[in-house]
Amino acid sequence: MFVILLRYIKPLSEVDRLIGEHKEFLERYYASGHFLLSGRKEPRTGGVILSKAETRAEIESIVANDPFHREQIAEYEIIEFLPFMAATRLANL
């Protein structure tokens, strides 16, 4: 399992310009089963994505498809973790 942290490095006007395309990117990877949860940080300085993949290389490849990555709108930190405990309703993750 992976946590992807995005930090905006350009003004929000640049973020907003690509937000529709970014949402399409998210929807594509929700449909494939790679993304489990996502949302923006508060204050609005970036976002967080909880994802599932076989390897870090797979996540890096997915991130490369994000328009925020392509246009250098955000920097990414990818954190791999091995879930040990979960709430009952999340146990299937």
Order of alpha helices (4+ residues) and beta strands (2+ residues): beta-alpha-beta-beta-alpha-alpha-beta
